[in-house]
Amino acid sequence: MTAPLVPTPTGMTPAAAAAVAATMRPQMIDVSRMTPEHAIAALINHAVQMGASDLFIVSNEQHVAALVRHLGIMLPISVESPESGRRLLTLVRNMAGMDVNDRRRPADGRWIYIPQGEGDSVDLRINTVPTMYGEDMAIRLLVRNTALLDVNKLGLEQSQLAELRTMITGPGGLVLITGPTGSGKTSTLYASLMYLNDGRKKINTIEDPIEYAVEGLRQSQVNPVIGMGFAEMLRSVLRQSPDVIMLGEIRDEETARTAVHAANSGILVLATLHAPTAAAAIQSMRAYNIPNHFLSVALRGILSQRLLRTLDPENRNEFDISGAPETFEEVRKYLAPGEGTKLYAPRPAPGNQMTGYIGRSGVFEVMPMNGEIRSMIADGETARTIRDRAIADGMLEFRHAALLKVARGLTSTEEVFRVIPSEVLLLDD
C-alpha cells in the first residue's frame, strides 16, 4: 500500500478552517417582487452565468427553495413563499408543455429558453416528482454552445491526448469511456465527435436524450416507450452504413454484443459504460457475456474519468512545501521547473461564487490497446493484472494524474479526495 496522495496542508487550525467554510456561500438573489415570468428568467440566467449544470425548485413545509448544482456541488440561490414557488412551478410546466393540472405523477418536459438580449439559447430538460410538501422540479441546463466541446480543453495530459486521438482516428473498433454519473463522459464523447466531424465520415449517434444538436452528425434519440431502446436503434443505424457510431450508453447484454459486432466489422464505436477504472471496464463488458476473444479484438482503448473543481487562480491560499520535495516525487518527471513546490487551497471570493473554485477539469486514465494487453484480455486475466500491465507500459493512473493537477495548482488535495475513491488513489504501483 502506498502512502496517501499528498499531505493535508498545515498552517490552518480547525477553527480557522471552519470559519473559512462558513463564509463559502453562493450569491443569493431575491425574486420575490418579480412576476413569475421575470422570476424564472432571473433564476435561469443566474444559474447559467454561474455555470451550473442543474437548477432545482424544491417544495418545503414553509417555503420553496431554488438551488443549483454548481461544479458538482448543491448550492441555494433563492427562497420563496409557497405561493410564489407554486406559481414558478406552474409557469415552467406550462412552458415545457406539461400537464399543469395533474401533479400526482412524475412528469417530463422540455423548454428551449431564449434569453433576452445576448446569450446562447438554453435547452431545459425538466422532470417533476410529487413530494410530502408539494412538487420538486429538476431542470437540466444545456447551453447550446458546442464551441466548448474541444478535446484540447478536457484536461487530458499531452500524452493522454495523443493516445485519445490515436484511439478515435483508427479505421474501426470499440472505444469505451467510463466513469460514474456526472463525471463528464458525455462531454468527452461529444468532443471526440467534434474532432472527427470533418465532413468526410458518416457519423451517427444514439442518445438518451440528445444533449447537443451538432451540424454534420446524424443524431437519433431512443424511445423505450415504443420499444426503441439502444439495442433496437443500434441495429437500425447499422443499416445506415455509418463510419462512426456514438452510443450513449451500454446498458445491457444485447447492446454490448451488437456494439462489439459493429466494432469488429470495421465501424468505429464510441460508447460510455459505468466502471470505476479503465481496466475495470473490461470486467464490466465480460459481465455482459462478451467472449474474451471478441472483446480483445474489438477494443481500441478505454478512457476512464472524473471531474475535479479547479481553483480560482486569483483567490487561493498557498502553502510552501519546498522543505518536503518528496511530496511530488512520483510525478516529478512530468513537472516543469518550479512546479510542485506549493500546495493550494480554495479562498472564497465574489468572483468564484464564494466557493474558491471557478471551473472543472477532467482527470483521466487512458488505456490504449497493445498486443500484450489484447492477449491478456483474450486469456481472461483479471482487471487488476491488466491494469498493472498497462501502468508498466506507461499508463498514467488516476493517482498520478490527480497528483499532477495538485502539483500545478489546478486543484486542491481536498477536492481530489472528495471526487476520487480512496481505494483508487491508494492502489499499489
C-alpha positions as CSV (number, residue, x, y, z in Angstrom):
1,M,0.0,0.0,0.0
2,T,1.4,3.4,-0.9
3,A,1.3,6.5,1.2
4,P,-1.6,8.9,0.9
5,L,-1.7,11.0,-2.2
6,V,-0.3,14.2,-0.6
7,P,-0.3,15.5,3.0
8,T,-3.0,17.9,4.1
9,P,-1.8,21.5,4.1
10,T,-0.7,22.7,7.5
11,G,-0.8,26.2,8.9
12,M,-4.6,26.4,9.3
13,T,-6.2,25.4,12.6
14,P,-9.5,23.5,12.6
15,A,-11.3,26.6,13.9
16,A,-9.8,28.7,11.1
17,A,-10.8,26.1,8.6
18,A,-14.4,26.1,9.9
19,A,-14.5,29.9,9.8
20,V,-13.5,29.8,6.1
21,A,-16.1,27.1,5.3
22,A,-18.8,29.2,7.0
23,T,-18.0,32.1,4.5
24,M,-18.3,29.8,1.5
25,R,-21.8,30.7,0.5
26,P,-23.2,31.4,-3.0
27,Q,-24.6,34.7,-4.1
28,M,-28.3,34.6,-3.3
29,I,-30.9,36.5,-5.5
30,D,-34.3,37.9,-4.5
31,V,-37.1,37.3,-7.0
32,S,-40.0,37.7,-4.5
33,R,-41.1,41.1,-6.0
34,M,-40.9,39.9,-9.6
35,T,-43.7,38.4,-11.8
36,P,-43.3,34.6,-12.3
37,E,-42.1,35.2,-15.9
38,H,-39.3,37.6,-14.7
39,A,-38.5,35.5,-11.6
40,I,-37.9,32.2,-13.6
41,A,-35.9,34.1,-16.2
42,A,-33.7,35.6,-13.4
43,L,-33.2,32.2,-11.8
44,I,-32.3,30.5,-15.1
45,N,-30.0,33.4,-16.1
46,H,-28.3,33.3,-12.7
47,A,-27.8,29.6,-12.9
48,V,-26.3,29.8,-16.5
49,Q,-24.0,32.7,-15.5
50,M,-22.7,30.6,-12.6
51,G,-22.0,27.7,-15.0
52,A,-24.5,25.4,-13.2
53,S,-25.5,22.1,-14.7
54,D,-28.9,21.9,-13.0
55,L,-31.5,24.2,-11.4
56,F,-33.8,22.7,-8.8
57,I,-37.0,24.1,-7.4
58,V,-38.0,22.2,-4.3
59,S,-41.0,22.4,-2.0
60,N,-40.7,22.5,1.8
61,E,-43.2,22.9,4.6
62,Q,-42.7,26.7,5.0
63,H,-41.0,27.8,1.7
64,V,-40.0,26.8,-1.8
65,A,-36.2,26.9,-2.4
66,A,-34.3,27.3,-5.7
67,L,-30.9,25.5,-5.7
68,V,-28.3,24.9,-8.4
69,R,-25.7,22.2,-8.9
70,H,-22.5,24.3,-9.4
71,L,-19.3,22.4,-10.3
72,G,-21.0,19.2,-8.9
73,I,-22.0,20.8,-5.5
74,M,-25.5,21.8,-4.5
75,L,-25.9,25.5,-3.6
76,P,-29.0,27.5,-2.6
77,I,-29.7,30.7,-4.7
78,S,-33.2,31.8,-3.6
79,V,-36.0,31.2,-1.1
80,E,-39.6,32.0,-1.9
81,S,-43.0,31.7,-0.2
82,P,-45.0,28.5,-1.0
83,E,-47.5,30.6,-3.1
84,S,-44.7,32.2,-5.2
85,G,-43.0,28.8,-5.6
86,R,-46.1,27.2,-6.9
87,R,-46.6,29.9,-9.5
88,L,-43.0,29.3,-10.7
89,L,-43.6,25.6,-10.9
90,T,-46.8,26.1,-12.9
91,L,-45.1,28.5,-15.3
92,V,-42.3,26.1,-16.1
93,R,-44.8,23.3,-16.5
94,N,-46.8,25.4,-19.0
95,M,-43.7,26.5,-21.0
96,A,-42.5,22.9,-21.1
97,G,-45.8,21.5,-22.5
98,M,-46.5,19.6,-19.3
99,D,-49.9,19.0,-17.8
100,V,-50.4,21.8,-15.2
101,N,-53.4,20.1,-13.5
102,D,-52.0,16.6,-12.7
103,R,-49.3,16.9,-10.2
104,R,-49.8,13.5,-8.6
105,R,-47.5,11.7,-11.1
106,P,-43.8,12.3,-12.1
107,A,-43.6,14.1,-15.4
108,D,-41.0,15.1,-18.0
109,G,-40.9,18.1,-20.3
110,R,-38.6,20.3,-22.5
111,W,-38.3,24.0,-23.0
112,I,-35.9,25.9,-25.2
113,Y,-35.2,29.0,-23.2
114,I,-34.0,32.0,-25.3
115,P,-32.6,34.8,-23.0
116,Q,-33.4,38.4,-23.7
117,G,-30.5,40.2,-25.4
118,E,-27.2,38.4,-25.8
119,G,-26.6,34.8,-24.9
120,D,-26.9,31.3,-26.2
121,S,-30.3,29.6,-26.0
122,V,-30.6,27.0,-23.2
123,D,-32.2,23.6,-23.6
124,L,-34.1,22.8,-20.4
125,R,-34.8,19.2,-19.7
126,I,-37.4,19.2,-16.9
127,N,-38.6,16.4,-14.5
128,T,-41.0,16.7,-11.7
129,V,-41.9,14.4,-8.8
130,P,-44.5,14.7,-6.1
131,T,-43.2,15.0,-2.5
132,M,-44.5,15.4,1.0
133,Y,-44.9,19.2,0.8
134,G,-45.8,19.6,-2.9
135,E,-43.7,19.2,-6.0
136,D,-40.0,19.1,-6.7
137,M,-38.6,20.1,-10.1
138,A,-35.2,19.3,-11.6
139,I,-34.1,21.3,-14.6
140,R,-31.1,20.2,-16.6
141,L,-29.4,23.2,-18.2
142,L,-27.8,22.5,-21.6
143,V,-26.3,25.6,-23.1
144,R,-26.3,25.3,-26.9
145,N,-22.7,26.2,-27.5
146,T,-20.8,23.3,-28.9
147,A,-17.6,25.5,-29.2
148,L,-16.9,24.4,-25.7
149,L,-16.6,20.8,-26.8
150,D,-12.9,20.6,-27.6
151,V,-10.6,17.6,-26.9
152,N,-7.8,20.0,-26.1
153,K,-9.9,21.5,-23.2
154,L,-11.0,18.4,-21.4
155,G,-8.0,18.3,-19.0
156,L,-6.0,15.5,-20.6
157,E,-2.2,15.4,-20.2
158,Q,-0.4,15.8,-23.5
159,S,0.5,12.1,-23.7
160,Q,-3.1,11.1,-22.9
161,L,-4.4,13.5,-25.5
162,A,-2.2,11.9,-28.1
163,E,-3.4,8.5,-27.1
164,L,-7.1,9.5,-27.3
165,R,-6.6,11.0,-30.8
166,T,-4.9,7.7,-32.0
167,M,-7.8,5.7,-30.5
168,I,-10.6,7.7,-32.2
169,T,-8.9,8.1,-35.6
170,G,-8.4,4.4,-36.3
171,P,-10.3,2.5,-39.0
172,G,-12.6,0.8,-36.6
173,G,-13.0,-0.7,-33.2
174,L,-14.6,0.0,-29.8
175,V,-13.6,2.9,-27.6
176,L,-15.1,2.9,-24.1
177,I,-15.5,6.0,-21.9
178,T,-16.2,5.1,-18.3
179,G,-16.9,6.8,-15.0
180,P,-19.8,7.5,-12.6
181,T,-22.8,9.7,-13.4
182,G,-21.7,13.3,-13.6
183,S,-18.1,12.6,-14.5
184,G,-18.1,14.3,-17.9
185,K,-18.4,11.2,-20.1
186,T,-20.9,12.9,-22.5
187,S,-18.7,15.9,-22.9
188,T,-15.7,13.7,-23.8
189,L,-17.9,11.8,-26.3
190,Y,-19.1,15.0,-28.0
191,A,-15.6,16.5,-28.0
192,S,-14.3,13.3,-29.7
193,L,-17.1,13.5,-32.3
194,M,-16.3,17.2,-32.9
195,Y,-12.7,16.2,-33.6
196,L,-13.9,13.6,-36.1
197,N,-16.6,15.8,-37.7
198,D,-14.7,17.0,-40.8
199,G,-17.4,16.1,-43.3
200,R,-15.5,13.0,-44.6
201,K,-17.1,10.4,-42.3
202,K,-20.7,9.5,-41.8
203,I,-21.3,9.8,-38.1
204,N,-24.4,8.5,-36.4
205,T,-25.3,9.0,-32.7
206,I,-27.8,7.1,-30.5
207,E,-28.6,9.1,-27.4
208,D,-30.9,9.4,-24.4
209,P,-31.5,12.3,-24.7
210,I,-29.8,14.2,-27.5
211,E,-27.9,16.8,-25.4
212,Y,-26.3,18.9,-28.2
213,A,-27.5,19.4,-31.7
214,V,-24.4,19.3,-33.9
215,E,-24.4,20.0,-37.6
216,G,-23.0,17.2,-39.6
217,L,-24.0,14.4,-37.2
218,R,-27.0,12.1,-37.8
219,Q,-28.5,12.1,-34.3
220,S,-31.2,9.7,-33.1
221,Q,-32.9,9.5,-29.7
222,V,-34.0,6.3,-28.1
223,N,-37.7,5.9,-27.2
224,P,-38.2,2.9,-24.9
225,V,-42.0,3.7,-24.7
226,I,-42.4,2.4,-28.3
227,G,-39.8,-0.4,-27.9
228,M,-36.9,1.6,-29.5
229,G,-34.1,1.3,-26.9
230,F,-30.4,1.4,-27.5
231,A,-30.1,-2.1,-28.9
232,E,-33.0,-1.7,-31.3
233,M,-31.8,1.7,-32.5
234,L,-28.3,0.4,-32.9
235,R,-29.4,-2.4,-35.2
236,S,-31.3,0.1,-37.4
237,V,-28.4,2.6,-37.5
238,L,-26.0,-0.2,-38.6
239,R,-28.1,-0.5,-41.8
240,Q,-27.4,3.2,-42.5
241,S,-23.8,2.4,-43.4
242,P,-22.0,4.6,-40.8
243,D,-18.3,5.1,-40.4
244,V,-18.6,6.1,-36.8
245,I,-21.3,5.4,-34.2
246,M,-21.6,7.2,-30.9
247,L,-23.6,5.0,-28.4
248,G,-24.8,7.0,-25.4
249,E,-24.6,4.1,-23.0
250,I,-24.1,0.3,-23.0
251,R,-26.8,-0.9,-20.5
252,D,-27.5,-4.5,-21.4
253,E,-26.1,-7.6,-22.9
254,E,-27.8,-7.2,-26.3
255,T,-26.4,-3.6,-26.8
256,A,-22.9,-4.8,-25.7
257,R,-22.9,-7.7,-28.1
258,T,-24.2,-5.5,-31.0
259,A,-21.6,-2.8,-30.3
260,V,-18.7,-5.4,-30.3
261,H,-20.1,-6.9,-33.5
262,A,-20.2,-3.5,-35.1
263,A,-16.6,-2.7,-33.9
264,N,-15.3,-6.0,-35.3
265,S,-16.9,-5.2,-38.7
266,G,-14.8,-2.1,-39.2
267,I,-17.0,0.6,-37.6
268,L,-15.6,3.0,-35.0
269,V,-17.9,2.7,-32.0
270,L,-17.7,5.2,-29.1
271,A,-19.7,4.3,-26.1
272,T,-20.0,5.0,-22.4
273,L,-20.0,2.4,-19.6
274,H,-20.1,2.5,-15.8
275,A,-16.8,1.3,-14.4
276,P,-14.5,2.8,-11.7
277,T,-11.2,2.5,-13.7
278,A,-10.1,1.9,-17.3
279,A,-9.2,-1.8,-16.7
280,A,-12.5,-2.4,-14.8
281,A,-14.4,-1.7,-18.0
282,I,-13.1,-5.0,-19.3
283,Q,-14.8,-6.8,-16.4
284,S,-18.0,-4.8,-17.0
285,M,-18.1,-6.0,-20.6
286,R,-17.4,-9.6,-19.5
287,A,-20.4,-9.3,-17.2
288,Y,-22.5,-8.8,-20.4
289,N,-21.2,-12.2,-21.5
290,I,-19.0,-10.9,-24.2
291,P,-16.4,-13.6,-25.1
292,N,-12.9,-12.6,-24.2
293,H,-11.6,-13.3,-27.7
294,F,-14.1,-11.0,-29.4
295,L,-13.6,-8.3,-26.8
296,S,-9.8,-8.3,-27.2
297,V,-10.1,-7.9,-31.0
298,A,-12.8,-5.2,-30.8
299,L,-11.3,-2.9,-28.2
300,R,-9.2,0.1,-29.4
301,G,-8.9,1.7,-26.0
302,I,-10.6,2.7,-22.8
303,L,-10.7,6.1,-21.1
304,S,-11.9,6.5,-17.5
305,Q,-12.5,9.9,-16.0
306,R,-13.7,12.0,-13.1
307,L,-14.3,15.8,-12.8
308,L,-12.4,17.9,-10.3
309,R,-13.2,21.5,-9.5
310,T,-10.4,23.9,-10.4
311,L,-9.2,26.6,-8.1
312,D,-9.6,30.3,-8.7
313,P,-6.0,31.3,-9.6
314,E,-6.7,34.9,-8.4
315,N,-8.0,33.7,-5.0
316,R,-6.3,30.7,-3.5
317,N,-4.4,30.1,-0.3
318,E,-0.9,28.7,-0.8
319,F,1.4,26.6,1.4
320,D,5.1,26.3,0.7
321,I,6.3,22.7,0.7
322,S,9.8,23.3,-0.6
323,G,11.0,21.6,2.5
324,A,9.3,18.4,1.5
325,P,10.4,17.8,-2.1
326,E,9.4,14.1,-1.9
327,T,5.7,15.1,-2.0
328,F,5.6,15.0,-5.8
329,E,8.5,12.7,-6.4
330,E,6.3,10.1,-8.1
331,V,5.3,12.6,-10.9
332,R,8.5,14.8,-10.9
333,K,9.4,13.7,-14.5
334,Y,6.1,15.3,-15.7
335,L,6.5,18.6,-14.0
336,A,8.1,21.8,-15.4
337,P,10.7,23.7,-13.4
338,G,9.1,25.5,-10.5
339,E,6.1,23.2,-10.3
340,G,5.5,21.1,-7.2
341,T,6.8,23.5,-4.6
342,K,3.5,24.5,-3.2
343,L,0.0,23.3,-2.2
344,Y,-3.1,25.4,-2.8
345,A,-6.4,25.6,-1.1
346,P,-9.6,27.5,-2.0
347,R,-10.2,31.1,-0.9
348,P,-13.8,32.3,-1.1
349,A,-14.4,35.4,-3.1
350,P,-17.3,37.0,-5.0
351,G,-15.7,36.1,-8.4
352,N,-15.8,32.4,-7.6
353,Q,-19.3,32.4,-6.1
354,M,-17.8,32.2,-2.6
355,T,-16.6,28.6,-3.2
356,G,-12.9,29.2,-4.1
357,Y,-13.4,27.3,-7.4
358,I,-14.2,28.6,-10.9
359,G,-14.5,25.6,-13.2
360,R,-13.9,21.9,-13.6
361,S,-11.3,19.8,-15.3
362,G,-11.2,16.1,-16.1
363,V,-8.7,13.7,-14.5
364,F,-8.2,10.6,-16.6
365,E,-6.8,7.1,-17.1
366,V,-6.3,6.3,-20.8
367,M,-5.5,2.7,-21.6
368,P,-4.8,2.1,-25.3
369,M,-4.6,-1.5,-26.5
370,N,-1.4,-3.2,-27.5
371,G,-0.6,-6.8,-28.3
372,E,0.2,-7.9,-24.8
373,I,-2.9,-6.4,-23.3
374,R,-5.1,-7.9,-26.0
375,S,-3.6,-11.3,-25.2
376,M,-4.3,-10.8,-21.5
377,I,-7.9,-9.9,-22.3
378,A,-8.3,-13.0,-24.5
379,D,-6.7,-15.2,-21.9
380,G,-9.2,-14.0,-19.2
381,E,-6.7,-12.2,-17.0
382,T,-8.2,-10.2,-14.1
383,A,-8.8,-6.4,-14.4
384,R,-6.2,-5.8,-11.7
385,T,-3.5,-7.8,-13.6
386,I,-4.3,-5.9,-16.9
387,R,-4.2,-2.6,-15.1
388,D,-0.8,-3.4,-13.6
389,R,0.5,-4.3,-17.1
390,A,-0.9,-1.0,-18.5
391,I,0.8,1.0,-15.8
392,A,4.1,-0.8,-16.5
393,D,3.6,0.1,-20.2
394,G,3.3,3.8,-19.3
395,M,-0.4,4.4,-18.5
396,L,-0.8,7.4,-16.2
397,E,-3.1,6.1,-13.5
398,F,-5.7,8.2,-11.6
399,R,-3.5,8.8,-8.6
400,H,-0.6,10.2,-10.6
401,A,-2.9,12.2,-12.9
402,A,-4.6,13.8,-9.9
403,L,-1.3,14.4,-8.2
404,L,-0.1,16.4,-11.3
405,K,-3.2,18.7,-11.1
406,V,-2.4,19.3,-7.4
407,A,1.3,20.0,-8.1
408,R,0.4,22.5,-10.8
409,G,-2.0,24.4,-8.5
410,L,-5.1,23.5,-10.6
411,T,-7.0,21.9,-7.7
412,S,-6.7,21.1,-4.0
413,T,-6.0,17.8,-2.2
414,E,-9.4,18.0,-0.5
415,E,-11.1,18.1,-3.9
416,V,-9.2,15.1,-5.1
417,F,-10.2,13.0,-2.1
418,R,-13.8,14.3,-2.4
419,V,-14.1,13.0,-6.0
420,I,-11.8,10.0,-6.4
421,P,-12.4,7.0,-4.2
422,S,-9.5,6.3,-1.8
423,E,-9.2,2.7,-2.9
424,V,-8.4,4.0,-6.4
425,L,-5.9,6.6,-5.1
426,L,-4.1,4.2,-2.9
427,L,-3.7,1.2,-5.2
428,D,-0.2,-0.3,-5.1
429,D,2.0,0.5,-8.0
